[in-house]
Amino acid sequence: MSDKMSRRKFVAAATAVTCFASHVSGGDDSKEGSQSTSSLARIITTCQNGRGHATVAGNREYMLALFDRALRQKPDLFCTPEAFTGVGISKEARGELFEPVPGPTTDAFVQRAKAHRCYVICSIPTLREGKRWNSAVVIDRTGSIQGVYDKIHPVTATNDYTLFEATHEGGLSAPKDEPPVFDLDFGRVGIQICFDAGFPETWEALARQGVKAVFFPSAYDGGFPMQAYACLHHYYVITSVRTARSRIINPCGRVLAETDERLDLAIHDLNLDFAVCHYDFNWGIPDRIMDAYPGRVKITSYRDDAHFIVEPTDPALTTEQLRAEFGFEPASQYYERHREAHAAMRAGKTPMPQQAAHGKRGQYSK
């Protein structure tokens, strides 16, 4: 996108045409009562770099200072690390760690979220209905609490697996094992927290529910599995960690932006209207799209993975329109067609013929 056309103007232009998916609220340059119909969003994630304070209030103010810096970049969403208010706190301060929602920390983030029309994923220990949770509170652009994700897989704090994440008297509760999803105005997202990284079933559950991005507040970096989940499920993964390496990872598992010991913020403009496609039956599709819409669609090719990403950059185009025009399907659908055929074969039956978008195109040629 050229310097002459700001991201916000790009979003504003989208409201004048039929474009991307329709969502609820958004923001133009004024951010006053605007409605966004764009799947484009500026995501900012941060790292804590191991910097802790003796009190919950000290950690809160530190993270708010990072949020204030991030707000200068006009983000659509800001994500904090896991339980950032508890890093380095004294034993005397632990009684203040678990907060109600709304409470002191969410109130402070709500104020800024509303003023700047910015989503926040605020990851803190919460106390609700008399139970303790390791939570990520989703605050919307209006400053309302849109929802809460509670860590599904808390880690044991004892060698007999009877107490989990004990930072105070007692331990954490564990919610049901089906993760919720959150429909933001630029797309559907999910959340996983830290030790959730070790349980592929909940990452797969989010994919089944159609999320386009998963946010991962964590105490540690998450390592290669974050790229693997992004690649396997074809969604963005955005990490926000207490250590140094927060990352924004694309739906083919490549790192787009990251923090380090000297850079506290990672920033990237994402378009959640995208399609990850398999090259089978689609060898000529990237060329055809680029020839038909020069400069209006981004194609990212990963030949060794046998996949490519189709991403409209013109708000007048959607992947749904491109799929209908050029006859291609996302890789997930390609794999699902095989599952259906394989199930029939295992049952001793001849698979039923399927009519795919590619029609009679050759499988391995343009």
GINOR-V858042 format. One record per pair of residues at least 4 apart in sequence whose ideal C-beta (glycine too) atoms are under 8 Angstrom apart, sorted by the first residue. I is the first residue (numbers start at 0). J is the second residue. Records with the same first field share a line. If there is no record, write none. Layout:
# GINOR-V858042
I: J ; J
This chain:
# GINOR-V858042
0: 4 ; 6 ; 9 ; 268 ; 312
4: 8 ; 9
5: 9 ; 28
6: 10 ; 39 ; 41 ; 73 ; 268
7: 11 ; 26 ; 27 ; 28 ; 73
8: 12 ; 28
9: 13 ; 37 ; 39 ; 314
10: 14 ; 25 ; 26 ; 27 ; 35 ; 37 ; 39 ; 314
11: 15 ; 27 ; 28
12: 16 ; 314
13: 18 ; 19 ; 35 ; 36 ; 37 ; 39 ; 314
14: 34 ; 35 ; 36 ; 37
16: 314 ; 315
17: 315
18: 36 ; 37 ; 314 ; 315 ; 316 ; 317
19: 36 ; 37 ; 38 ; 39 ; 272 ; 311 ; 314 ; 317
20: 36 ; 38 ; 186 ; 272 ; 317
21: 36
22: 35 ; 36 ; 38 ; 182 ; 183 ; 184 ; 185 ; 186
23: 34 ; 182 ; 184
24: 33 ; 34 ; 35 ; 139 ; 140 ; 141 ; 184
25: 33 ; 34 ; 35 ; 36 ; 37 ; 116 ; 140 ; 184 ; 185
26: 30 ; 33 ; 35 ; 75 ; 116 ; 140
27: 33
29: 33
30: 115 ; 116 ; 140
33: 116
35: 184 ; 185
37: 185 ; 314
38: 185 ; 186 ; 211 ; 270 ; 271 ; 272
39: 185 ; 268 ; 269 ; 270 ; 271 ; 314
40: 75 ; 76 ; 183 ; 185 ; 186 ; 268 ; 269 ; 270 ; 271
41: 72 ; 73 ; 74 ; 75 ; 76 ; 266 ; 267 ; 268 ; 269
42: 74 ; 75 ; 76 ; 78 ; 212 ; 237 ; 247 ; 266 ; 267 ; 268 ; 269
43: 69 ; 72 ; 74 ; 76 ; 77 ; 78 ; 264 ; 265 ; 266
44: 77 ; 78 ; 214 ; 237 ; 238 ; 239 ; 245 ; 246 ; 247 ; 258 ; 264 ; 265
45: 62 ; 65 ; 66 ; 69 ; 77 ; 78 ; 79 ; 80 ; 239 ; 245 ; 258 ; 263 ; 264 ; 265
46: 80 ; 239 ; 240 ; 241 ; 242 ; 243 ; 244 ; 245 ; 258 ; 263
47: 51 ; 61 ; 62 ; 80 ; 83 ; 86 ; 240 ; 241 ; 242
48: 242 ; 243 ; 258 ; 260 ; 263
49: 86 ; 241 ; 242 ; 243
50: 61 ; 86 ; 87
51: 58 ; 86 ; 87 ; 88
52: 57 ; 58 ; 61 ; 86 ; 87 ; 88
53: 57 ; 87 ; 88 ; 89 ; 92
54: 58 ; 88 ; 89 ; 92 ; 95
55: 59 ; 84 ; 85 ; 88 ; 92 ; 95 ; 96 ; 98 ; 103 ; 104
56: 60 ; 103
57: 61
58: 62 ; 83 ; 84 ; 85 ; 86 ; 87 ; 88
59: 63 ; 84 ; 103 ; 104 ; 107
60: 64
61: 65
62: 66 ; 79 ; 83 ; 84
63: 67 ; 107 ; 108 ; 111
64: 68
65: 69 ; 263 ; 264
66: 70 ; 77 ; 79 ; 108 ; 111 ; 119
67: 71 ; 111
68: 263 ; 264
69: 74 ; 77 ; 264 ; 266
70: 74 ; 77 ; 111 ; 115 ; 117
72: 264 ; 266
73: 115
74: 117 ; 266
75: 117 ; 118 ; 185
76: 117 ; 118 ; 119 ; 120 ; 183
77: 117 ; 118 ; 119 ; 120
78: 119 ; 120 ; 122 ; 214 ; 216 ; 237 ; 239
79: 83 ; 119 ; 120 ; 121 ; 122 ; 216 ; 239
80: 122 ; 216 ; 217 ; 218 ; 239 ; 240 ; 241 ; 245
81: 122 ; 133 ; 135 ; 192 ; 193 ; 216 ; 217 ; 218 ; 239 ; 240 ; 241
82: 86 ; 122 ; 123 ; 124 ; 133 ; 216 ; 218
83: 122 ; 123 ; 241
84: 88 ; 96 ; 98 ; 104 ; 123 ; 124
85: 93 ; 96 ; 124 ; 166
86: 241
88: 92 ; 93 ; 96
89: 93
92: 96
93: 166 ; 167
94: 167
96: 124 ; 166 ; 167
97: 124 ; 125 ; 126 ; 131 ; 167
98: 102 ; 103 ; 104 ; 105 ; 123 ; 124 ; 125 ; 126
99: 125 ; 126 ; 127
100: 105 ; 125 ; 127 ; 134 ; 136 ; 144 ; 147
101: 105 ; 106 ; 109 ; 144
102: 106 ; 125
103: 107
104: 108 ; 121 ; 123
105: 109 ; 121 ; 123 ; 136 ; 138 ; 144
106: 110
107: 111
108: 112 ; 119 ; 121 ; 138
109: 113 ; 119 ; 138 ; 142 ; 143 ; 144
110: 114 ; 142
111: 115 ; 117 ; 119
112: 116 ; 117 ; 118 ; 119 ; 138 ; 139 ; 140 ; 142
113: 140 ; 141 ; 142
116: 140
117: 140
118: 137 ; 138 ; 139 ; 140 ; 183
119: 136 ; 137 ; 138
120: 135 ; 136 ; 137 ; 138 ; 190 ; 214 ; 216 ; 239
121: 135 ; 136 ; 137 ; 138
122: 134 ; 135 ; 136 ; 192 ; 216 ; 239
123: 134 ; 136
124: 131 ; 132 ; 133 ; 134 ; 166
125: 131 ; 132 ; 134 ; 136 ; 147 ; 149
126: 130 ; 131 ; 132
127: 132 ; 147
130: 172
131: 167 ; 169 ; 170 ; 171 ; 172
132: 147 ; 149 ; 150 ; 171 ; 172 ; 174
133: 149 ; 150 ; 153 ; 164 ; 171 ; 192 ; 193
134: 147 ; 148 ; 149 ; 150
135: 147 ; 148 ; 190 ; 192 ; 214 ; 216
136: 144 ; 147
137: 144 ; 145 ; 146 ; 147 ; 148 ; 181 ; 190
138: 142 ; 143 ; 144 ; 145
139: 143 ; 144 ; 145 ; 183
140: 184
145: 181 ; 183
146: 179 ; 181
148: 178 ; 179 ; 181 ; 189 ; 190 ; 192
149: 172 ; 174
150: 171 ; 173 ; 174 ; 192 ; 193 ; 194 ; 195
151: 173 ; 174 ; 175 ; 176 ; 178 ; 191 ; 195 ; 198 ; 201
152: 173 ; 194 ; 195 ; 197 ; 198 ; 201
153: 163 ; 164 ; 170 ; 171 ; 173 ; 194
154: 163 ; 164 ; 193 ; 194
155: 160 ; 162 ; 163
156: 162 ; 163 ; 164 ; 165 ; 170
157: 161 ; 162 ; 165
162: 169 ; 170
163: 170 ; 171 ; 173
164: 170 ; 171
165: 169 ; 170 ; 171
176: 200 ; 201
177: 201 ; 204
178: 189 ; 190 ; 191 ; 201 ; 204 ; 205 ; 208
179: 189
180: 187 ; 188 ; 189 ; 205 ; 208 ; 209 ; 210
181: 187 ; 188 ; 189 ; 190
182: 186 ; 187
183: 187 ; 188
185: 271
186: 211 ; 212 ; 271 ; 272
187: 208 ; 209 ; 210 ; 211 ; 271
188: 210 ; 211 ; 212 ; 213 ; 214
189: 205 ; 208 ; 210 ; 212 ; 213 ; 214
190: 213 ; 214 ; 215 ; 216
191: 195 ; 196 ; 201 ; 202 ; 205 ; 213 ; 214 ; 215
192: 215 ; 216 ; 217
193: 215 ; 216 ; 217 ; 218 ; 219
194: 198
195: 201 ; 202 ; 215
196: 215 ; 217 ; 221 ; 224 ; 225
198: 202
199: 203 ; 228
200: 204
201: 205
202: 206 ; 213 ; 228 ; 231 ; 232
203: 207 ; 232
204: 208
205: 210 ; 213 ; 232 ; 234
206: 210 ; 232 ; 233 ; 234 ; 331
210: 234
211: 234 ; 235 ; 271 ; 273
212: 234 ; 235 ; 236 ; 237 ; 269 ; 271
213: 228 ; 229 ; 234 ; 235 ; 236 ; 237
214: 237 ; 238 ; 239
215: 221 ; 225 ; 236 ; 237 ; 238 ; 239
216: 238 ; 239 ; 240
217: 221 ; 238 ; 239 ; 240 ; 241
218: 240 ; 241 ; 242
219: 240 ; 241 ; 242
220: 238 ; 240 ; 242 ; 243 ; 244 ; 245 ; 246
221: 225 ; 238 ; 240 ; 246
223: 227
224: 228
225: 229 ; 236 ; 238 ; 246 ; 248
226: 230 ; 236 ; 248 ; 252 ; 253 ; 254
227: 231 ; 252
228: 232 ; 236
229: 233 ; 234 ; 235 ; 236 ; 248 ; 249 ; 250 ; 251 ; 252
230: 250 ; 251 ; 252 ; 304
232: 250
233: 250 ; 251 ; 275 ; 329 ; 330 ; 331
234: 250
235: 247 ; 248 ; 249 ; 250 ; 269 ; 271
236: 246 ; 247 ; 248
237: 245 ; 246 ; 247 ; 248
238: 244 ; 245 ; 246 ; 247 ; 248
239: 245
240: 244 ; 245
243: 258 ; 259 ; 260
244: 257 ; 258 ; 259
245: 257 ; 258 ; 265
246: 254 ; 255 ; 256 ; 257 ; 258 ; 265
247: 254 ; 255 ; 256 ; 257 ; 265 ; 267 ; 269
248: 252 ; 253 ; 254 ; 255
249: 253 ; 254 ; 255 ; 299 ; 308
250: 273 ; 275 ; 308
251: 275 ; 299 ; 301 ; 304 ; 306 ; 308
253: 301
255: 267
256: 265 ; 266 ; 267
257: 265
258: 262 ; 263 ; 264 ; 265
270: 310 ; 311 ; 312
272: 310 ; 311 ; 317 ; 318
273: 308 ; 309 ; 310 ; 318
274: 308 ; 309 ; 310 ; 318 ; 321 ; 322 ; 327 ; 329
275: 306 ; 307 ; 308 ; 329 ; 330 ; 331
276: 281 ; 284 ; 306 ; 307 ; 308 ; 309 ; 327 ; 328 ; 329 ; 330 ; 333
277: 281 ; 305 ; 306 ; 330 ; 333 ; 334
278: 282 ; 302 ; 305 ; 306 ; 307
279: 305 ; 333 ; 362 ; 363
280: 327 ; 355 ; 357 ; 360 ; 361 ; 362
281: 285 ; 307 ; 327 ; 357 ; 360
282: 361 ; 363 ; 364 ; 365
283: 287 ; 360 ; 365
284: 288 ; 307 ; 309 ; 325 ; 327
285: 289 ; 298 ; 300 ; 307 ; 309
286: 290 ; 365
287: 291 ; 325
288: 292 ; 296 ; 298 ; 309 ; 321 ; 325
289: 293 ; 296 ; 298
291: 324 ; 325
292: 296 ; 313 ; 316
294: 312 ; 313
295: 311 ; 312 ; 313 ; 315 ; 316
296: 309 ; 310 ; 311 ; 312 ; 313 ; 316 ; 321
297: 308 ; 309 ; 310 ; 311 ; 312
298: 307 ; 308 ; 309 ; 310
299: 307 ; 308 ; 310
300: 307
301: 305 ; 306 ; 307 ; 308
306: 330
309: 318 ; 321 ; 327
310: 318
311: 316 ; 317 ; 318 ; 321
316: 320 ; 321
317: 321
318: 322
319: 323
320: 324
321: 325 ; 327
322: 326 ; 327 ; 328 ; 356
326: 356 ; 357 ; 358 ; 360
327: 356 ; 357
328: 332 ; 333 ; 355 ; 356 ; 357
329: 333
330: 334
331: 335
332: 336
333: 337 ; 355
334: 338
335: 339
336: 340 ; 353 ; 355
337: 341
338: 342
339: 343 ; 350 ; 351 ; 353
340: 344 ; 350 ; 353
341: 345
342: 346
343: 348 ; 349 ; 350 ; 351
344: 348 ; 350
354: 358
